[in-house]
Amino acid sequence: MGEVSRETKKLYTAILKLKSLQEAEKFFRDLLTLPEIGEFSKRFQIAKLLWQNAGSYETIAKKLKVSTTTVTRVAHWLNHGRGGYRLILERLFGAQK
């Protein structure tokens, strides 16, 4: 994996400065378009459903109106990524079922 740029590190640092849900909503709405926010939200929902073993890839795809390719991609990063999905899912929902 490549080195994270200085600009990207500044963005991550800025995100860490957010102190409330309302601040996060304001910041991400200014940073991203509504379709981008929707796409990120769906990816996170996919990861949560996979984490909870809430159905097959096809079932999850139909439920969230995404392609099975998208579900497969999220599953790959959930299981073989850098641990970001797992980290936040454990913090929000506890140990994997």
Wavefront OBJ file of the C-alpha trace (Angstrom):
o trace
v 0.000 0.000 0.000
v 1.258 3.447 -0.890
v 2.238 6.243 1.458
v -0.580 8.523 2.600
v -0.056 12.050 1.325
v 0.425 14.999 3.651
v -2.851 16.475 2.405
v -4.713 13.256 3.176
v -3.235 13.161 6.686
v -4.464 16.747 7.177
v -7.958 15.650 6.152
v -7.887 12.750 8.634
v -6.668 15.127 11.348
v -9.497 17.539 10.518
v -12.044 14.709 10.859
v -10.652 13.877 14.294
v -11.415 17.473 15.372
v -15.174 16.986 14.876
v -16.935 16.937 18.243
v -20.556 16.057 17.505
v -22.867 14.395 15.050
v -24.050 17.822 13.933
v -20.473 18.957 13.241
v -19.839 15.771 11.259
v -23.015 16.294 9.234
v -22.020 19.876 8.390
v -18.436 18.998 7.501
v -19.239 15.987 5.332
v -22.083 17.818 3.575
v -19.659 20.582 2.616
v -16.935 18.100 1.671
v -19.009 15.603 -0.322
v -21.944 15.619 -2.703
v -25.202 14.027 -1.598
v -24.620 11.026 -3.922
v -21.123 10.531 -2.436
v -22.521 10.615 1.095
v -25.172 8.117 0.013
v -22.553 5.807 -1.505
v -20.371 5.880 1.617
v -23.429 5.303 3.791
v -24.427 2.255 1.737
v -20.904 0.841 1.920
v -21.008 1.149 5.684
v -24.466 -0.457 5.799
v -23.122 -3.330 3.681
v -20.190 -3.795 6.052
v -22.559 -3.806 9.045
v -24.857 -6.391 7.463
v -21.901 -8.585 6.509
v -20.519 -8.200 10.051
v -23.868 -9.314 11.448
v -24.109 -12.229 8.980
v -27.436 -10.746 7.905
v -27.777 -12.638 4.651
v -26.131 -13.613 1.425
v -24.401 -11.116 -0.834
v -27.457 -11.243 -3.112
v -29.843 -10.611 -0.213
v -27.792 -7.643 0.986
v -27.505 -6.263 -2.562
v -31.272 -6.424 -3.058
v -32.007 -4.915 0.354
v -29.729 -1.914 -0.239
v -30.313 -1.640 -4.000
v -26.641 -2.105 -4.889
v -24.850 -4.590 -7.106
v -23.434 -7.840 -5.789
v -20.100 -6.509 -7.056
v -20.341 -3.674 -4.541
v -21.167 -6.122 -1.740
v -18.237 -8.322 -2.808
v -15.883 -5.334 -2.807
v -16.948 -4.268 0.690
v -16.628 -7.878 1.897
v -13.087 -7.988 0.526
v -12.068 -4.854 2.452
v -13.906 -6.051 5.573
v -12.032 -9.348 5.533
v -8.714 -8.462 3.893
v -8.315 -4.700 4.283
v -6.414 -2.710 6.870
v -8.946 -3.351 9.631
v -10.796 -0.048 9.479
v -14.240 -1.550 9.014
v -13.614 -4.103 11.777
v -12.309 -1.448 14.149
v -15.367 0.761 13.917
v -17.870 -2.111 13.763
v -16.418 -3.579 16.966
v -16.596 -0.189 18.659
v -20.185 0.392 17.576
v -21.665 -3.092 17.767
v -19.297 -5.278 19.797
v -17.740 -8.562 18.794
v -18.736 -10.193 15.533
v -21.666 -12.584 15.741
l 1 2 3 4 5 6 7 8 9 10 11 12 13 14 15 16 17 18 19 20 21 22 23 24 25 26 27 28 29 30 31 32 33 34 35 36 37 38 39 40 41 42 43 44 45 46 47 48 49 50 51 52 53 54 55 56 57 58 59 60 61 62 63 64 65 66 67 68 69 70 71 72 73 74 75 76 77 78 79 80 81 82 83 84 85 86 87 88 89 90 91 92 93 94 95 96 97
